[in-house]
């Protein structure tokens, strides 16, 4: 067999099927669109599912792709064997009601024997047990001898889901020869040995399976084939596995260079090298498709891959982060076909570096604690780690459960996952309760709105802010009533209304209902059970079912809300332009006085980035972009390039809000007619609210104007206080801060001198434990640096000593512990001592055996904490 590298085979395949009339694409994003059934694309046909199901029309009835895929179901085995991997490329040719078995089989044989020049003698095929049609094509038309066609059962050669399109399959195998054989003279495809390797699966979707398990013939059967690019490359190169082929071998060579470890020299090192080699490809492709590390969903898959690869780097002796630099090897070797790798090189490297550095901050501490847990388990003959301890590792140190499990598994130990999950659920409930407490408003969620009224309110609020209408129903508590009296509140349902109900992050309208008999304030507008309901408080008169009334929305408030809502669209686009296309909306709140916009991003924004974003939004406002609203179908909206939360459910008709060609989004909210109406946009804060999710709060219009007025007033007042003009405020502030720092240094110097003057007094209170001199003392009026200096001076005066000192400043407690080398040799460990001492004052810390420091927040317990030192020293010396 001729030898090819991975890229050559990909090109041959796609060129071949393009010549057979197929539309060739570079594959689809790893992030599924309109498919909630999977987190990531795991098969070549997955992105094409709508074409197979008939829910969407394909661009052409014949297609061929090379689809990148990520599967993590066997992630624990990646590296332990050379067969498992998370990332792979799948070659596939597809027919949507066009050609069928004859063409699929003939072209597969032609490609294998003529394009790849594989000897016909090496090829075997399998067919489904009852598929005589495929059997006859292979035997009579292709000429494959009967003894090389194997009939296999449903488990091997029939593809189906619970319901929907399904059918038999035919697989092509390559005979790798006697050296891979199990030795059985009847060895053939279907055997568990390595001689016959399945390289291409041809699926003939010819049936439709219903809920009862009945199969009916599809009027337009389909073809779905899949050939693993890495696997066929390995077989053609007579390689044992995919880690032996180019350019994957190039990644291994770079790892060898970084670690000074040779692949195939040590089984344990080989596991780590394979893990890193596999994971770095998946990591690069995931990030290039817009995935960022987080604690949920596909973001967690990425985080887990980065952390797992990072840990295996440490096992190979790599001290610092390295994955960011290693990503260059992947980008260089795959960018010719996947150009977005090069386009997003800086973003890929930056995201990997930030995540790996975050993990670096916690992994060493977490591993040390886990090692202590493991030692305790072994000493106590335990094999199951307490789930609470595993949760504490996760919650306090960011140490993922799967990493805990992996380390425990190396020691033949396990973890109580059930208890871990209970602790996790408890934490979620606490967070949920806190959110509910924060989000309480005057809308009573307990009210039962399932009253039997089928009429839906006609919403007229896009076109008008006032209208005449009729009261259909009034609800108070859970009862339908006829009348609301003065001072009473209730929920009112109208025939038609201009009031916008809270939706999509935009708050509900307020306003007035009135006629010549009553006047009522609309406090809020919400939608419950598809019914538009107005929370109303009657001011005077009586509001009754059947009343005709005038409904008036608060015009100024609605306009302020519209300004903020339109600004969120501008902000979303500016964020993408500044930070990258990975930015997506993760939530929003639009009120009359501010806007809040949550978005996916992997790090806090710099002042320069925030200024650039704010400037871009304001420039669009100054350019007076027009706002156009179009109602259309969801498919046409996507064709227009509309941005949407595609995980959301949309009806047949959607509203597309277009601001010139700058931004196009699906949105049911209310907007200004021209962007210039926003007036001004000002970012107030930027913060992180969850892993991988950031939040911007901003104001527009009159609120932005009032903010600037208030800011100017404060500057004037500050100028008066500092006795300078506004232009010199910054210089004056710097001068004052320098004066304060110099004075503080002088205070610290005097305090340190005072503390040193007490040195003789301190040395008079030394006590001895097993020939080790122990000093504990609380020192007032000294900072942490002075405390360390004093500790060193005491150490110079004593032999074989351990010193623990404490001070308190502004309600914060500081401890230092230091020990002579001969004390350390006797078993003293300052880090362990200080950790336990600090706990007494509600703090923590640690350090080396000869030097450590810690903090606390309960000054009243300093003496109690220092009293603990004696027993801690005794326990360390007696080990």
N, C-alpha and C positions, 0 to 999 in steps of 0.2 A: 504494500500500500504506500502511496505517496504521502509525504509528510507536509502538513500545512500548519501555519499558526492560526490562532483563533480569528484574527481579523480577515485573513484570506478566505476562510470558509464562510464567514458571514457575507462577504461581498459576493462570492460565487453563488450562494443560495439566493440572495435577493436579486441579483442580475438574471439568474436562471428563470425565476418566476415572473420577473418583469417582462422577459421575452415571451412568456406564456400568457400575456395579457392581464397580469395582476397589477393592481395599484399597490406600489411599494411605499411603506411609511417607515420612519425611524423608530417606530414603537410609540407607546404612550407613557405618560407620567406614572411613576410608582404610586401616586396618590389617586385612588379611584374617583371618578366623577359620577354622581348620581347612583352610587351603589353603596348602600350602608352594610351590605352583607360581609364585606371584608375591609380590614384596615388598610391593607396594601395589596398591590397587584401580585398575585401568586402564580399566575399561569398566562400563557400567551393569548388565550382566548378571552380572558377575564374582561379586558376593556371593550371587547367586541360583543359582549353578551346582549346588548339591546338589539344588535343586528340579527343575532340568532333567534331571539325571542320575538322578533318582528315589531318591537315597540318603536324602533327608529329605522329609517331607511339608510342603508350603507352608501358611502360615496361611490362605490363600485361593487358589483356582485362578486368580483374576485379581488382578494387582497392578500398581501404577504408582508409579514413584519419580523423584526428581531426585537422581542419584547424583554426589557429588563424586569426581573422578578426578585422579590424578597420573601423568604419563608423562614419563620423563627420557631416553628413547632418543635424542631429538634435542636434548638440552640445549645442545650447542655452537652450534646454529643459533638458539636463542632470543635474540631481540634483533637478530641480524644481518638477519633478515627480519621482516616484520610478520605472518607467517602461523604461526610456530611458538610454542608455549606449553607449559608443564608442567602447569598446573592448568586444569581445565575442569569444567563441570557437564553431565551427560548425562541428558536426559529419556528415559524409557522406559516402555512399557506391555507387560505380559507375560501370557501364558496358559500354564498348565501342564495340557495335555490338555483345555482347555475350548473356547474359540472358536478359529477358524483364519483362513484367508486372507480369506474374504469379510468378516468383521467387522473384521479388522485394516485392510484396504484402505478399507472404507467409513468407518470412524471417522477414519482418517488424513485422508481427503479432506474429511470434514465439519469436522474441526478446522482444517485449513488454510484452507478457503474461507469457513466461517461464523464460527468463533471468531476467527481472525486476519484475516478479510476480505481474503484474497489473491485477486486476480483469477484466475479459472480459465484465462484466456488466458496467464498467466505460468507455469503449472505444466506440467512434463513429467515423465514417469516412465520408469524402465528396469525390465526384467524379465530373468530368466535365459533364455538362449537357447531352452531346451526347455520352459519353464514356460508351457504354453498356458492352464492354469487361471488363473494370475494375469493373463495377457494379456487373456483373455476377460472377467474381472471388471472390469478397468480400462476396456476398450473397450465392452462390452455393457451393464454395469450402472452404471458411474460416468459413462460417456459421453465418456471421453477419446478424441480422434480418433486414428486409427492412425498418423498422421505424427508424433504426439507421444509415442508409446510406442516405446522403443528396446530391442531385444534385445541383451544383452551376454553375453560368455562367462563362464567359470568364475572367471577372475581378478577380475572386477568384481562379479559377481552370484551368487556361491555361497559360503556360509560353512561352513567345516569345520575340524576339528582332525585330528590323526593318526588317532584313532579316536573313536567316540561319536556323539552326536546332531549332525546337520548338515542342510543344506538350502539351497534357492535363496532369493534375496532380491529385493526390489523396492525401488528407491530413488526418492525424490521430489526433483525438481530445481526451482529457481526461475530463470526467465529474467531476467537483470538488464539486458538490453537491448543495443542495438548498441554503446554506448560501451565495453562490456567485451569486445566480440567480437574474434576474430582476423581477421575479414573474409572468411572462407571461406563461400561460400553454402550449403555442406553442414554448417555448424557445428551441433552438437547435443550432448546429453549423451554423455560419453565423450571429447569434445574436451578438449585440455589448456589451453585459454584460460579466462578468468575469467567468461565470459558465463553459463554454466550451472553453478549451485552446488548440489551435493547437500546437502540439509538433513535428510533423514529416511531411515533404512534400516530396512526391514521384513524380518526374517529369518523364514523359514518352516521350522522344524526338523521335517522329516517323514521323515528317513531315519536309520538307524543304520549307521555305517561300521565294518567289522571290520578286523582286522589285515591281511587280504589285499586290502583296498581294495574289498570288496563292499558294496553299499548295499542295505539292506532297509527296508521301510516300518515306521515306528514305529506301534504300535497307538494311541497317544495323542499326536499331533503337538503341537508347542508353537509359541508366538509369542514372538519376542524383538525388540523395536524399540529404536532409538536415535536421538535427535535432539540434536545439540550445542546447548546453550542459548545460548552466546556467539555461535555461528555464525548461528543463526536470527535472533538479535537484530540482528546486524550487517547481515544481508541485508534485514530489514524496515525498517531505518533507512537503507538505501542507504549504509552505511558501508564504507569500503575494507577494514577489518579490525576485529578485536575490540578493538583499542586505541582505537577511535573511539567506543565505545558507553558508555553509563552503566550502572552506576556505576564501570566500570573507568577511564573518563576522569577520575573524581574523584581516583583515586590519582595519575595523571599530573599533575594540577593541584597536588597537594600536593608532589610531587617538584620541580615548577617553582618553587614557593614556597621550598623548602629550598635549592635550588641556584642560584636566579636565572638558570636556563637555560630557554629557551623551546623546547618540543617543536616539531619540524618546522623548526627554524632551522639545524641542523647535523647532517649524517648520522651523524657519529661519536657525538655526544651522544645522538642519538635511539636508537642501539643500547643505550647504557647505561640510558636512561630506560625502554626496553621491558623490558630484563632485570630491573630492579628492580620494575617494575609487575607483571610476571608472577610473579616469584619470591616477592614478599611475600604474595601470596594463598596460594600453595602452602605457604609457611612457616607462616602463621597456622593453616591448616586441619590441617596435619600435627601441630603442637604441640597443638592443641585435641583431637586424637584420641590423645594420649598418646605421640607419638614425641618422643624427646629426642636431641640431637646425640651421635653416637658415631663410631667409626672402622669400623663394620661395618653391613651391611644397610641397613634403612630409616633408621637413625640417621645413616648416612653420607650418604644422599640429602639429609636435612635439613641436615646440616653443609655439604654442598657448595652447596646453594642459598643458605644464609646467607652463606657466604664469597664466593660469586660475586656476590651482590647488594652485599655490602659493598665488594668491590673496584671494582665499577662506580660506586659512590657516590664513591669516591676519584677515579676518572677524571673525575667531574663536579665535583670540587673540594671535596667534603664532607670536612672535617677530622676530625670526631668520629663516634662511632657514632650512627646515625639510624634504623635499621630498627625498633627498639622503639617509637619514637614514631610511625613510619609505620604500624605495625600497627593503631593506633587507627582509621585511615581504613577499613581492611578490616573491622574489628570493627563499627564504626558502620554500615557500609553492607550488611553481610550478616547481622547478628545477628537480624534479625526472623525469618528462616527458619531460621538455624542458631544457636539460642539458646545452645549450649555455648560459642560464641565470647565472648559476654558473661560467661557463668558463669566462664570461665577466663581472662578478660582479664589479670589480674595475673600469672598463671602464664605466659601467652603472652609478655607483655612482658618478664618476668624472664628466661625461658630465652633469648629472642632477644638481650637485652642482655648476658647473661653470655657467650654464644657469640661475639657480635660483638666484645666487649671482649677476649676471649682471642685472637681473630684479629688485632685491632689491635696486640697486643703483639708479634706475630711478622711480620706482613705487610711492614712497612716494611723491616725488616732483610733478609727473604727476597728482596724485590724488588730491593734494592740489590745483593745477591750475584748474583742472576740477571742483572741488567743487566751486571755485570762479566763473567759467563760469556758473555753475548751479544756484548759488545765484543771479548772474546778470540776468539770464534768468527769474527766478521767480519774481525778482523785476520789470522786464519790461514786465511781462505777456507773455513771449515767450516760445514756446514749441519745437522749432527746433534749435539745435546748429549749428552755422556757420561752413560750411565745412572747411574753411581756418583754424579756430581754432582747429578743430579736426586734420587737417593735421599738424599743428604746434606741437601739442602734440606728434604726431607720429614721425615727422622729427627731432625734437629737443630733445625729452625725450624718444624716443623709445616706446611710449605708443601705443599699437596696437588699430586699429579702433574697432575691435570686443569687446575689453574691455571697450572702451569708450561707445559703444552702450549698453553694458550690464549694466554699472553703470547708464547711462541715463534712461534705461528702468525701473530700480528700482525706479526712480523718476517720472515715467510716461512721460518721455521726449524722443526726437528723435534727429537725426543728419542729416544734409544735405549731404548724401552720394554722390550725383551727383557732388557737388562742391569739396568734398574731392577727388574724382576720377580725376577731372580735374586738381587739384593741383598736384596729384601724377603723372599724365601723363606729366604735364609741367616739373616736376623734371626729369622724365625719358628722355624727349626730350633734356633737358639741358645737362644731362650726356652723351646722345648719341652724341650730337653735339661736346662735348669736346673730346670724344673718336675718332670721325671721324677726328677732327682737329689734334689729336696726331698721328693718323694712316695714314695720307696722305703719299703717296709715288709717285714714278714717273710712276706708272701704271695708265693710264687714264681709269677710270671706266665708262666714258661716251661714249667710243668708241663702235660703233655698230658692233658686230661680227656676226650678223646673215646673213652673205653672203652665197650664195648658193654653197657650196662645200661639198659634201657628204663624201669625203675621210677623214679618220681619220689617224693621224700620228701614225705609229708603234713606240712605245717606246722601246728602246734597252738599256736604261741606267743602268739596273740592271747588265747586262753582260759586257758592254764596255763603255768607256769614249770618244771614237772617232769613227766616221763612215763616210761613203760617202752617200750623199743623194741628193735629187732634190727639188727645190723650187716649191711648188704648187701654192702659192698665196702670195701677199703682200698687206697689208692694211695700209693706212695712213689716220688718222681722221676716217671718216666713209665710205671711198671710197676704192674700190679695184683698185689698180694701177699696172702697169707693171714693173716699175723701181724705185730703190732708188739710189739717186745721192750722191756723197761725202758730208759728214756732215749731211745728212738727217737721221731721225729716222722713223722706221715703224715696223709693226708686220709681221713676216714671218712664214708661215706654210710650213712644210717639209713633204716629204713622210715618212721618218723615222728619228728618232732623239735619241741621247743619253742623251739629256738634261731633267732633272727632273723638272716638273712643280710644283709650290708651292701647297702643299697639306698636310693635317694632321699636320699642325704646322711647317712643314719643308719648308724653303724658296726655291725659284727656283734657278736653276743653272745659272752660268755665263760662258762665254767662247768666242770662236772665230768661225766665218764662213770664209772660204777663198777658192779661187781657183787662177789660174794664172792671172785672170782679176780684182779681187777685194779682199779687206780685210775688215771685219766688226766685231765689238764687239757685243756680246750678253750681254745686260745689265740685263736682267731678263727673266725668263720663267714662264708663267702662263697657266692655263687652262680656256678657256671660251667656254661655250656652247659645252662642250665635245671635243673641239679642242685645241691641244697643240700649243701655240703661243709663239714665241721668239721675245722679244723687242730688235731690232737691230739698231745700229748706224754705218753707213758706214764710214770707215776711208779713203780709196781711191778706185778708180774704180767705177763700176756700178753693183749693184746687181739686177738681172732680174728674172722674172717668167720663169721657165723652166731651169734655170742654174743648172748645177751639181756642188756640192761643198763638201768640207770637213768640218765636224762639230766636233769641239774639246771642250770638257768640261774642265774648269779650274780644273785640277786634285788635286792640293793642297787644294783648297777651298772645293771641294767635299769631300775630306777625312776629313777635319776639321768638316764639317757638319755631316758626318757619325759618327765621334767620339762623337759629342754632342748628336746625336739622339740615338745611342746605350747607352750612359750614362743616358738618360732619362728613359730607360727601367730598368736599374740597380737601379736608384734612386727610381722609383715607387715601386719596390719590397722591397728595404731597408726601405722605409717609412712604408709600410705595416708591415714589420717585427718589426719595432721599435715602431710604434704608434698604430697599430691594423688594423684589416681587414676592418674597416669602411672607410679607406683611399681609395679614387678613384680619377682617373685623372679628372680634371675639365677644362683642357686646356693646351696648350703648345706652345712654340715657339722655333724652332731650327734654328740657323744661324751658320755661320762659326766661329764667335768669342765668342758665348755664348749660353747657353740654359736657358729657363725659363719653370718652371713646376708648374702648379696650381693643387691643390689637396684639397679634402674635409677633414677638421679637425676642431675641436671645440675650439682650443686655440693656442696661440703662442708656438713655440718650445723652449725648454730650451737649453742652451749651451751644456749640456751633451747629449741631444737627437741629436742635430745637429752634434756633434763630432762622436757619435755612427753611425749615418747614413753615414756621409762622410767616416768614417773608413771602414764600410761594403762595400761600393761601391769600394773603392780603393783596398780592399782585393780581390774582384772578378777580378779586373784588374790585380793584381799581380799573381792571380791564372791562368791567361791566358785561361779563359773560351772560348770554341769554339762557333761560331755563325752559326746556321743552319736555312735556310729559306725553308719553305715548302708551296706549293700552294695546297689548298684543299677546300672542301665545308665548309660553315659556321657551319653546324651541326657537322661535324667531328672536326672542330677547337675547338668547345665548348667541345666536348667529350675528346679532348686532354688536356683540362683544360686551354685553352687560355684565357687570360684577354682581354677584348674588351670594347669599348664604345658601349654597346649594344643598346643605343638609336640612334646610327648612322645607316645609311642605307648601307648595304653591298651587293655586287653582288653575283652571284652564286659561284664564285671562290674568295677566299681570301688568302692573304699571312700571314703565321704564322712565326714569328721570335722567334727562340728558342735559349737561351743561356744556354747550358747544361740543367740541370734540375732546374736551379735557377729561371729563368723567361721565360714564354711563353706568347707572346702577338700577337694579330692581328695588322699588321702594313704594310702600303704600302710604307714606307720610305726607304731610303738607309742606310746601316749599314756597320760597319767594319767586316772583316772576322774573326778576333779573338779579344777578349776584350782587350788583352794586347796592341793593337794598340792605345787605348785611352791614354795610358801613365800615366796620372794623372788626378784626379778629385778634384775640389776645390769649396766648397759652398761660395758664396760671400754674399748673403743676404737672409733673411727669413722675410716675412711680411704678413699681412692680406690684402686682396683686396676686400673682401665682407664677409657678415655674413656667417660663416661656411666654408669659402674658404681661403686657405693660398697659398703663392707663394714662391718658391725657385728659385733663380738665381745662376747659377754656370758656371764654365769654365773647359775646359779639355785641354790636349795636350800641344801645344806650348804656348797657352794663359795662362795656369796654370804655366808653366815654367817662362814666362815673368812676371807674377804676383809675383812669388817668388823672382825673380831677383830685381824687383822694391821695394818689401818689404824689402829686405836685404839692398838696397841702402838707403832707408829711415831710417832704424835702424842705419846704419853707420853715417848718417847725424845727427840724433837725439843724438847719443853718443857724437859727436863732440860738439853740442850745449850745452849739459848738462855736458860736461867735465867728462865723465865716460866711461867705456867699456860696450859692449852690455850685458854682463852677469849681470851688476849692474843697468841696466836701470830702472827696476821696483822699486827697493829700492830708487834710486835717485829721481824718480818721486814722490814717496810717501813723501820723505823728503821735496821736494819743495812745494807740496800741503799742508803739515802741516804748513810750514812757511807762506804760503799765508793765510790759515785759521786763524792762530794766529794773523797775521797782520790785517785781516779783522775784527776780534773780537775787537781788540784794536781800530780800526777806528770807529766801531759801538758804543763802549763804550764811546768814546770821543764825538761822535755825539749825543748820548743819554744824556750825561752830558750837552752838549751845549743846547739841546732842553729843558731840565729841567730848565736850567738857564733862559729860556724865560717864565717860568711858570707864574711869576707875570705879565709879559706883556700880556700874553694870558688872564689872569683873569680880566684884565682891560677892555677887549672887550666882556664881557658877555652881552647878551641882553635877556630881559624877555618877554615871551609870555604866557599870562593867568597864571601867577604865576609859570611858568616853566622856569628855567634858561637854555639858549641855547648857546652853544659854537661851533663855526666852525672855522677851521684854517688849512691852508696848512703849513706843517713843512718840511723844506729842510734838506737833509743829515741825514736821519734816516730810519731804516728798519721797517718792520711791527711789530716786537716784541717791538721795542722802542716806536712805535706809540701806541701800546696797553698799555704799562706801563705808558706812559704820560697821556693817557685817564683815567686810574685808579687814577692817582695822582690828576688830575683835578676834578674827581668825588668826591674824599675825601674832597676837599675844598668847594664843593657846595652842597646845599640842593635842592632836587627836580630838577634834571638837566638831560639834554640830550646833549651829546658831539659827534660831528662828525669831525674827523681829516683826513687829507690826506697827502700823500707824494709821491714823484716820484723818481724812480731809474732805470736807463738804459732804459728809454722810457716807463716803465711800471708804472701804477698808482695803488696805494693802498689806500683804505678807511677803517676806523674803525668807528663804532658807538657804544656808550655805554650809559646806562641810569640808574639812581637810581631807587630803587624799588617804591618809591612814585610817580615818573614820569610815570612808567609803569602802576601803578594803575589808573593814570589819563587818560590812553589811548595811551601812547607812545609805538610804536613797532619798535625797531631798525632795524629788518630784512626788514620790508616794506619800511622804510626810505632809507636804504642803497641801496636797489634794484633799486629804482627810481633815486637816486643820481648817481649810477654807470652807468646807461644807458646813461647819458649825455656824458660820456667819452668813450662810445662804449663798455662798459663792463657789468658785472652782478655779482650777489652775493645774499646773504641773511643771515638769522640767527634767533636767538631767540629775544624775545621782549626786553631783557635787554642787549644783546650783539650781534653784527653782523660785518661781514667784507665783502669787495668786491674788485674787481679789474677793471681796464680799460686800454685802450691803446692810449688815446688821452690826453697827459699831458696839452696841451694848453687850455683844457676846464675844468680844475680842479676848478677854481674860479667860473665859471658858474654853475658847479655842486653843489658847496657848497652854492651858493646863493639860490638854490632850497629848502634847508633844512627848512627855515623859513615857507614857505607855506605848506610844508609837515607836520610840527609839528602842525601848526594851524588847518589843516584839521583833524588830528587825535584827537586833543583836543576838537574839536567842534562836534564830532560824538555823 
